[in-house]
Amino acid sequence: MLLGLLYAAGPAVQARAVAGPAWLGLVTGGWAVLAVLAPPFVWVAFPLLFAYLHVLPLWGAMFGVTVLTSAAVVAAAWHAGELTTPLLVGPGVAAAVVTLLALACKALRAEADRE
């Protein structure tokens, strides 16, 4: 519940230069704790990918998406007791789709702002 409240506070602080990345760090830390404690929380990483792509510059977002996806794979494999192909491929494909969707939305917004 605390992680959900912290995540919900995002729109109020995302646009600020220091507060946005600090908020993202707190949410990511909360996710990491929950992902270690319970397997279902591993998959909460995917909404965080959108936040990374929204809050950080592109190079930082790509790095964050890569690290967060890798952490989700490791946590899921740790809970499962083994690394399987679906646990490796699924999060990677999901991260690629999230990244493409977020970049497409940014491009559409930029195009709309120009008109």
Residue pairs with C-beta under 8 A, 6 or more apart in sequence:
2 30
3 27
3 30
3 31
3 34
3 44
6 23
6 26
6 27
6 30
7 27
7 47
7 51
9 23
10 23
10 27
10 51
10 55
13 19
13 20
13 22
13 23
14 20
14 23
14 51
14 54
14 55
20 55
21 55
21 56
23 55
24 48
24 51
24 52
24 55
24 56
24 64
27 48
27 51
28 48
28 68
31 41
31 44
31 45
31 48
32 71
34 41
34 44
35 41
35 42
35 44
35 45
35 71
35 72
35 75
36 75
36 78
39 75
39 76
39 79
39 80
42 72
42 75
42 76
42 79
43 72
45 68
45 69
45 71
45 72
45 91
46 72
46 91
46 94
46 95
46 98
48 68
49 65
49 68
49 69
49 95
49 98
49 99
49 102
50 98
50 102
52 60
52 61
52 64
52 65
52 68
53 61
53 65
53 98
53 99
53 102
53 103
53 106
54 102
55 61
56 64
62 99
65 95
65 98
65 99
66 95
68 95
69 91
69 92
69 94
69 95
72 91
73 83
73 87
73 88
73 91
73 92
76 87
76 91
77 83
77 84
77 87
77 88
80 87
